[in-house]
Each structure stands twice: as structure tokens, then as C-alpha cells.
């Protein structure tokens, strides 16, 4: 199992950054190779991505989620991976995002890509594209603010509805 850890600081508030990250179905807008993410329920996602020229589909379970702090996941089928993303306020208008990805390259091409640092470069690029994506959005989205602990949904908080303005 390989591990990649990357950090980025984003010029938006902690709540705004966290809320955008919970919009999983938006991931194809900034994650290279991700064709789709479908949220099945509060803690289960179905992914489709192109990895080393092959389409891969897998399901991932969010087993820990604390608003404005952390989202952690693990695959439950298909391509083996797990990880977490942590959120930390640097100041009221700036947030640090720390992403850790654990994955198991399959076959010669994926292992070669891993050796050459292609996965690491893709993750860094994804975070930079996320930064551009969220800094260019107005108004920012409201996200799911529920909690998941040890794979169990503990609370379900509906997003705040903001009236549309000019």
C-alpha cells in the first residue's frame, strides 16, 4: 500500500471549504481522471475514474466525518484505497486542507506511474484545481453537516438554505 500526503491553503473560510468538499458529485470538475461520483446515501459513494488508461469503478464508505474537521473513507469494493482529508482554519478567511491517500497500484502500468510520481503529481494538481474551483464560486455551497463515527451516521444536519440574492 502506497501513501501520499499533500496540503494546500485556500483563500476561503473553513466552513466554505468544508461545505464544498462535501459536494462529492462535483469532484469531476477538479479531479483529473474522475468521470463521476454518485452519492448513494450519507456515507456511501460510487466512483468511476480513468486510472492508467483503464476505467475503474468502486464504492467507498465514509467511516468518519466531523463537520469542519475531517472526512475519512475506505473502499468497500473495486479499486482498493482509503484516506482522509482534514480541514484547519489558518485565519477567518483561509483554510488548510491536508489530504492523505492510501492506494494499492495494480499491474505494471500503475506501478510504473507510481514509481514516476504521476499519482502524487495528480493529487497535487487536483488540490490546486479544487482551490481555483472554490475560489471562483459565488455564492459558496452549503454542505452536509452531519457526523459519521466508526461507519455509523450519528447526526444528520440539513444545510442552511440561503435565499437567492441579486
C-alpha positions as CSV (number, residue, x, y, z in Angstrom):
1,X,0.0,0.0,0.0
2,X,1.3,3.4,-1.0
3,X,0.6,6.7,0.8
4,X,0.6,10.2,-0.5
5,X,0.1,13.3,1.7
6,X,-0.5,16.7,0.3
7,X,-1.5,20.1,1.8
8,X,-2.8,23.3,0.4
9,X,-4.0,26.6,1.8
10,X,-7.2,28.0,0.3
11,X,-8.4,31.6,0.5
12,X,-11.9,30.8,1.8
13,X,-13.3,30.2,5.3
14,X,-13.2,26.8,6.9
15,X,-16.9,26.3,6.7
16,X,-17.0,27.2,3.0
17,X,-14.1,24.9,2.1
18,X,-15.6,22.0,4.1
19,X,-19.0,22.5,2.7
20,X,-17.6,22.5,-0.9
21,X,-15.7,19.3,-0.2
22,X,-18.9,17.5,0.9
23,X,-20.3,18.1,-2.6
24,X,-18.8,14.8,-3.8
25,X,-20.7,14.8,-7.1
26,X,-18.7,18.0,-8.0
27,X,-15.4,16.1,-7.8
28,X,-15.1,15.5,-11.6
29,X,-14.9,19.3,-12.0
30,X,-11.5,19.4,-10.4
31,X,-10.2,15.9,-10.1
32,X,-8.3,14.6,-13.1
33,X,-9.5,11.3,-14.4
34,X,-12.6,11.2,-12.2
35,X,-15.5,10.6,-14.6
36,X,-18.3,10.6,-11.9
37,X,-19.0,10.3,-8.2
38,X,-22.5,9.3,-7.2
39,X,-23.6,9.8,-3.6
40,X,-25.7,6.7,-2.8
41,X,-26.5,7.8,0.8
42,X,-24.9,9.9,3.6
43,X,-21.9,7.6,3.8
44,X,-21.6,5.6,0.6
45,X,-20.2,6.9,-2.7
46,X,-19.8,5.2,-6.1
47,X,-16.8,6.3,-8.1
48,X,-15.8,5.9,-11.8
49,X,-12.4,7.1,-12.8
50,X,-9.8,6.5,-15.5
51,X,-6.6,5.2,-14.0
52,X,-3.6,4.4,-16.2
53,X,-5.9,4.3,-19.3
54,X,-8.4,1.9,-17.7
55,X,-11.9,2.7,-16.4
56,X,-12.3,1.6,-12.8
57,X,-15.4,1.6,-10.7
58,X,-15.6,1.2,-6.9
59,X,-17.6,2.1,-3.9
60,X,-16.2,3.9,-0.9
61,X,-17.6,4.3,2.6
62,X,-17.2,7.4,4.7
63,X,-16.5,6.0,8.1
64,X,-15.6,9.2,9.9
65,X,-17.0,12.7,9.3
66,X,-16.9,15.7,11.6
67,X,-18.0,19.0,10.2
68,X,-15.2,21.5,9.6
69,X,-12.6,18.9,10.8
70,X,-12.3,15.6,8.9
71,X,-13.7,13.2,6.3
72,X,-12.2,9.7,6.2
73,X,-13.1,6.9,3.8
74,X,-12.2,3.4,2.7
75,X,-13.2,1.5,-0.4
76,X,-15.6,-1.3,0.1
77,X,-15.4,-2.8,-3.4
78,X,-13.3,-2.5,-6.6
79,X,-10.1,-0.4,-6.5
80,X,-8.5,-0.5,-3.1
81,X,-8.0,2.9,-1.5
82,X,-8.6,4.8,1.7
83,X,-7.7,8.1,3.2
84,X,-8.7,11.3,4.9
85,X,-9.0,15.0,4.3
86,X,-8.5,17.3,7.3
87,X,-9.6,20.9,7.4
88,X,-8.0,23.6,9.7
89,X,-8.6,27.3,9.9
90,X,-5.5,29.3,9.3
91,X,-7.4,32.6,9.9
92,X,-11.1,33.5,9.3
93,X,-10.6,33.7,5.5
94,X,-8.0,31.0,4.9
95,X,-8.2,27.2,5.4
96,X,-5.5,24.5,5.2
97,X,-6.6,21.2,3.6
98,X,-4.5,18.2,4.3
99,X,-5.2,15.1,2.1
100,X,-3.8,11.6,2.8
101,X,-4.5,8.9,0.2
102,X,-3.6,5.2,0.6
103,X,-3.8,3.1,-2.5
104,X,-2.6,-0.1,-4.0
105,X,-1.3,0.2,-7.6
106,X,-2.4,-2.7,-9.8
107,X,-0.3,-4.1,-12.6
108,X,2.8,-2.8,-14.4
109,X,1.5,0.5,-15.7
110,X,0.1,1.6,-12.4
111,X,3.2,0.6,-10.5
112,X,5.4,2.4,-13.1
113,X,3.2,5.5,-12.8
114,X,3.5,5.3,-9.0
115,X,7.3,5.0,-9.3
116,X,7.5,8.0,-11.6
117,X,5.4,10.1,-9.2
118,X,2.5,10.5,-11.5
119,X,-0.1,9.8,-8.8
120,X,1.5,12.3,-6.4
121,X,1.5,14.9,-9.2
122,X,-2.2,14.2,-10.0
123,X,-3.1,14.7,-6.3
124,X,-1.2,18.0,-6.1
125,X,-2.9,19.1,-9.3
126,X,-6.4,18.1,-8.0
127,X,-5.9,20.2,-4.9
128,X,-4.8,23.2,-6.9
129,X,-7.8,22.8,-9.2
130,X,-10.0,22.5,-6.1
131,X,-8.6,25.8,-4.9
132,X,-9.3,27.5,-8.2
133,X,-12.8,25.9,-8.3
134,X,-13.9,27.0,-4.8
135,X,-12.3,30.5,-5.0
136,X,-14.2,31.1,-8.3
137,X,-17.6,30.0,-6.9
138,X,-20.1,32.5,-5.6
139,X,-22.1,32.1,-3.6
140,X,-20.4,29.2,-1.8
141,X,-22.5,26.0,-1.4
142,X,-23.9,24.7,1.8
143,X,-22.8,21.2,2.5
144,X,-24.0,18.2,4.5
145,X,-23.1,18.9,8.2
146,X,-23.9,15.5,9.7
147,X,-21.4,13.3,11.6
148,X,-20.2,9.8,10.9
149,X,-18.3,7.9,13.6
150,X,-16.9,4.4,13.1
151,X,-19.1,4.0,10.0
152,X,-22.4,5.0,11.8
153,X,-24.3,8.2,10.9
154,X,-24.5,10.0,14.3
155,X,-26.4,13.1,13.3
156,X,-27.9,14.5,10.1
157,X,-28.0,18.2,9.9
158,X,-29.6,19.7,6.9
159,X,-27.8,22.5,5.1
160,X,-28.9,26.1,5.8
161,X,-31.0,27.4,2.9
162,X,-29.9,30.8,1.8
163,X,-32.4,33.0,-0.1
164,X,-31.1,33.8,-3.6
165,X,-29.9,37.3,-3.9
166,X,-29.1,39.6,-6.8
